[in-house]
Amino acid sequence: MQARADVKPVLKWAGGKRQLLEPILAFVERIFPTQIEKYYEPFAGGGAVFFALVARGKFKRARLSDKNEDLIRVYTALRDDAHSVIHELEKLCQAKLSEDTYYKVRASRPTKAPARAARMLYLNRTGYNGLYRVNRSGEFNVPYGRYKKPNILDPARLLATAGALQGVELAVEDFEQCCARAKRGDFVYFDPPYVPVSKTSSFAAYHSVAFTLTEHERLAKTFAKLSKRGVAALLSNSDTPETRRLFAAFDTHTVHAKRAINSNGARRGKVSELLVRAHVSALARQAK
Ligand SMILES: C[S@@+](CC[C@H](N)C(=O)[O-])C[C@H]1O[C@@H](n2cnc3c(N)ncnc32)[C@H](O)[C@@H]1O
């Protein structure tokens, strides 16, 4: 993968990692002064870390995956046929943006990959807070966002994204499956739906299935297994007693992040987050 300074996330996504980028990139630089053999991002979302690593030419190969099928379809369509996606988006942008046009696009059900991706990109830019939410039948149900001038069609950005995705493996899959083959020399970054910070905030549901405490326990086991195999891994999560308990065996670092949107759109302001690190030197320390 060649460095491409022009790439940025193409989708707005709850839990975007832009503010944690600095400590995450510092960790990567320390562990991988040259290149990561294969980069894995099992909770891809907006892919802020992936795109930042692409911009720096930091890995040779990559696998991006997420349980959210609509999301992975957007990346796949851009990787495989960005010009058709841009063409479909141009068609959607011919009608002046209004509440009425938003709901018409939301109600449409295109079947071809470029048109499906264009619909999602359009709804992501014009829907409320860039949220992704579906009803019980799996239909996207985010209300109109009322933005004055949303940047819906940005061909240069879409083409840069397409360039960044060339040769990248994309899959709709569970996190455990994504990194099952990771080896020493590879790097896995986990950005799961966060453990709720209070009893009143619920466990996040970015797709139809919620990410429960049982899922977080399974994730902690996966993290420990990778670390035993000598795979460098990093995980971000909310700083809660639960997270600290689950990752007590690992090296943790606290970061203060400003959150604009999250899973329920209600909590804003500065929050404390944890970066959990597993890498070769930490493994050596644990062995002592
Ligand atoms: C916090 S977001 C990721 C944010 C992303 N790193 C960014 O920069 O925008 C969590 C993602 O995990 C996905 N997800 C939830 N459960 C999952 C599972 N069991 N396996 C894989 N992905 C899952 C959601 O669809 C969501 O996109």
The ligand as an SDF file (V2000), in Angstrom:
LIG
                    3D

 27 29  0  0  0  0  0  0  0  0999 V2000
  -17.6820    2.2340   17.4560 C   0  0  0  0  0  0  0  0  0  0  0  0
  -18.1770    1.7220   15.8720 S   0  0  0  0  0  0  0  0  0  0  0  0
  -16.6800    1.8170   15.0100 C   0  0  0  0  0  0  0  0  0  0  0  0
  -16.2340    3.2420   14.7660 C   0  0  0  0  0  0  0  0  0  0  0  0
  -15.1080    3.3220   13.7380 C   0  0  0  0  0  0  0  0  0  0  0  0
  -13.8620    2.7870   14.2570 N   0  0  0  0  0  0  0  0  0  0  0  0
  -14.9060    4.7270   13.1870 C   0  0  0  0  0  0  0  0  0  0  0  0
  -13.7790    5.2210   13.1990 O   0  0  0  0  0  0  0  0  0  0  0  0
  -15.8850    5.3110   12.7140 O   0  0  0  0  0  0  0  0  0  0  0  0
  -18.5100    0.0140   16.1250 C   0  0  0  0  0  0  0  0  0  0  0  0
  -18.8290   -0.8050   14.8850 C   0  0  0  0  0  0  0  0  0  0  0  0
  -18.9390   -2.1820   15.2970 O   0  0  0  0  0  0  0  0  0  0  0  0
  -19.8640   -2.8520   14.4610 C   0  0  0  0  0  0  0  0  0  0  0  0
  -20.2370   -4.1270   15.1370 N   0  0  0  0  0  0  0  0  0  0  0  0
  -21.1300   -4.3460   16.1380 C   0  0  0  0  0  0  0  0  0  0  0  0
  -21.1080   -5.6410   16.5490 N   0  0  0  0  0  0  0  0  0  0  0  0
  -20.1550   -6.2680   15.8000 C   0  0  0  0  0  0  0  0  0  0  0  0
  -19.6300   -7.6000   15.7690 C   0  0  0  0  0  0  0  0  0  0  0  0
  -20.0810   -8.5710   16.5790 N   0  0  0  0  0  0  0  0  0  0  0  0
  -18.6440   -7.8830   14.8930 N   0  0  0  0  0  0  0  0  0  0  0  0
  -18.1800   -6.9260   14.0480 C   0  0  0  0  0  0  0  0  0  0  0  0
  -18.6440   -5.6480   14.0190 N   0  0  0  0  0  0  0  0  0  0  0  0
  -19.6090   -5.3080   14.8920 C   0  0  0  0  0  0  0  0  0  0  0  0
  -20.9500   -1.8350   14.2520 C   0  0  0  0  0  0  0  0  0  0  0  0
  -21.6730   -2.1070   13.0750 O   0  0  0  0  0  0  0  0  0  0  0  0
  -20.1430   -0.5010   14.2000 C   0  0  0  0  0  0  0  0  0  0  0  0
  -19.8760   -0.1080   12.8700 O   0  0  0  0  0  0  0  0  0  0  0  0
  1  2  1  0
  2  3  1  0
  2 10  1  0
  3  4  1  0
  4  5  1  0
  5  6  1  0
  5  7  1  0
  7  8  2  0
  7  9  1  0
 10 11  1  0
 11 12  1  0
 11 26  1  0
 12 13  1  0
 13 14  1  0
 13 24  1  0
 14 15  1  0
 14 23  1  0
 15 16  2  0
 16 17  1  0
 17 18  1  0
 17 23  2  0
 18 19  1  0
 18 20  2  0
 20 21  1  0
 21 22  2  0
 22 23  1  0
 24 25  1  0
 24 26  1  0
 26 27  1  0
M  CHG  2   2   1   9  -1
M  END
$$$$
